[in-house]
Amino acid sequence: MNFYNEMYDANGGVREHYKGYETWLAATPAERIERKRAEADLAFHRVGITFAVYGEEAGKERLIPFDVIPRIIPSKEWKALQSGMRQRVTALNMFLWDIYHDQEILKAGKIPAEQVLNNAQYRPVMQGIDVPGGIYAHIAGVDIVRAGEGEFYVLEDNLRVPSGVSYMLEDRKMMMRLFPELFAKHKVAPVQHYPDMLLEKLRAVAPQGIADPTVVVLTPGAYNSAYFEHSFLAQQMGVELVEGRDLFVKNDTVYMRTTQGPQRVDVIYRRIDDDFMDPLVFRADSALGVPGILKAYQAGNVTLSNAIGTGVADDKSIYPYVPDMIRFYLGEEPTLNNVPTYMCRKKDDLAYVLDHLAELVVKEVHGAGGYGMLVGPASTKEQIEHFRQLLIAKPDGYIAQPTLALSNCPTFVEEGIAPRHLDLRPFVLSSGKCVNMVPGGLTRVALTKGSLVVNSSQGGGTKDTWVLED
């Protein structure tokens, strides 16, 4: 399989946008890079940039490995990506508005109604509710990969509680600290203003008539794998980090308990899944949410970001229809391609998948984090046979895709500098007035040789992402 290398072309020449960096890298002793990497690990541990790994011994935390060789994207390439993501997230928000209101796309037969209305992430309680600006996904993480001759594809859309932006910001801060001379030589577009942009978007979707909204970040608590990010973003935005027990609802209005007495809350940036948000409506055993918050939301007295019911649009069973959404709502052709996808609920697709399991990637439609998937070429016969039985038993629970030849980038690993596969998660912010993003995003890298799974839960690391300015 031929892999597109981000730094070198097919003939081994250095790509234009990497030339300055490659010259610096060639002149820098490996010992210095190793020393700087150790310095970064120590600093990340000191700051507490760790994540909990579920299923391992209680309380165990890991440092997400950080690679000191950046992923560099030229300005022209970024502009094309940015345009494609803006188009995609706009259509996804229009789709969410539509399915909770007139359902025109379902009536037109563009998407099978049962795929939406019977989806576990579709929330009937949201039907007919008008959300501020018509925006459901205020924060989206769009996972993008490069394959083949260098074409970009959207691997998936993350619209529920997309995570990872704190690592993007900390990676940049670390690179500037370790290698200030590189930023003097390269025009790297800044990302540090992301928290300000996020706060601005959250304030812009406050309930009508609120001139100076109170914004909070709602976390499940310190045992959540992304707790570092929750506290980091609250601190960076200068807003309160709260848990469900810190909030209460009175007269369909949400209040925060403070030492000065109750304070009204207008916008909640929630990092809790729908099921746990309101024990009076969803899971009665949830101690993470706020009883009555859904009624306050339905009354228009608080904005939840992202909206309840957003998950139906990023479900893997809906993913194949996003290009149709773009055509239906915007009258445009998609500028970013989907990965070709087999829907195993379709008889012919299932037959093909069962015949080619060793070549395909199979994913659970509700799966996330690199779990519940089969990477055919990297699997044993036993694993393939196990998935065959799962597919036969519940075909509508899976999709399958070709194994993409993910692009790779030089990465500093134990044996020195070697290519490793990567993806990119830019963070797209919407308020109804405009769609914005900081240049770049979180680059995740598979540190195991030959691995195509970049998730931190599966041993992946991160890189700083440089978008070069003109």
C-alpha positions, 0 to 999 in steps of 0.5 A: 500500500502506498502512503502519502507522506506529509513532508516528502513527495513520492520521489523523496523530495521535500514538499515546499511548505516543509522545506524550512522546517526540514532544513532545521531538522536536518541540522538539529542533533537527535539528542537535542530533540530527545531532550526536548521531548523529555522536557515536554513529558515532564511539563505535561505531567506537572500541569496534569495533562492526563486522561483516564482510561476506562476499563483499566485499574481504577484511577489510572491516568495516562499522559497522551504522548506528544510528538515534537515534529509538527504536522504542517499544512500550507495556507491554500490547502487549509482554505479548501479544508475550511470551506468544506468544513463550513459547508458540512457543519452548516448542512448538519445543523440544517438537518437537525433543525429539519428533523426536529421540525418539518422533516422535509428531508424525510418526506423527500425520501433522501434519508429513510425515515426509520434511520432517523426516527428509530435512532437511539440518539433521536430525541422526540422531546426536542420535536418542535423546540426552537433553539437559538439561531437554529443551531444545535451543534455549536461546537463540532469536531470534524475528523479528517484523513488524507489518503490515496494521492493526497485527497482529504476525506471526512472520516466522521463528524463529532457533534455531541461532546467533541473533545481534544481542543485543550491538547491542540492548545497545550501542544502549541504552547509547548512547541513555542516554549521548546523551539521558539526559533522555529516560530521566528522563522515560520509564519504559523497561524495562531490558535491561542484565541480559541477560548475567546472565540468559544466564549463569544459563540456561547454568549451569542446563543444565550436566550433572547433578552439576556444582555450579559449572559452567565456561561458555565461549563458542566462536567461529569466530574474529576473521574471523567477521562476529559476532566482536564479539558473541562477545567482547562476551558472553563479557566481559559474562558474565565467561567465557572466549572460546575457539576450537576449538584451545583445547579438547580431549576426553579420556575423553569430557570436554571440557577447556580449555587454560589456563596452569594446565593443563587445566580441565574445561568443562561448558557451551559457548555455541557460535557455530559451525554444526553442520557445523563442530563435530566434524571426526570426525563432520561436516565432516572439513575443519573446523578450527573445531571440536573432535575428539571433542566429539560423543562427550562430548556424547552421554555427557552430559559437556558441554552444547552451547547451542544443541543440535546438530540444532536447525536443523531446527526453524527451517528455512523448510520447517518454519516453516509447521507451527509453529502445528500444533506449538503445537496438538499439544504444548500444546493451545492456539491460537497467539497469534502468527500465522505469515505465510501461506506457499506451499510450492513443493513442493506442485503447487498452491502452485507454480502460484500462485507462478509466476503471481504472482511479481511480488507475492510474496517468495520465499525459499530454505528454507535461506537466511538474512541476506536472501540467496537471496530475491526481493522481487517488487514490488522486482525487475526482470523479469530477476530474476523470470524468473531465480527462475522458472527456479530454482523450476521446477528445484527447487521443494522448495527454496523457499517464498513469502509475500505481500509484507507491508506492514511497519510503519514508524517515523520514522527520522533519514536524510540528508533528515531525519526520514522513515518507514522499515520495520522488524522486531523480534528479541526474544531468548528464553532457555529452561532447562527450568524457565522461559522468559524474555526482556528487554523489547524486542529488536533493532529492525532498520530498512531505511534505503533508502527503500521497502526491506523488507529490514532485514538489516545485510548488505543495508544495514539499521541498528538502533534502540533498542527501548523497552518502556514500563513501566506 
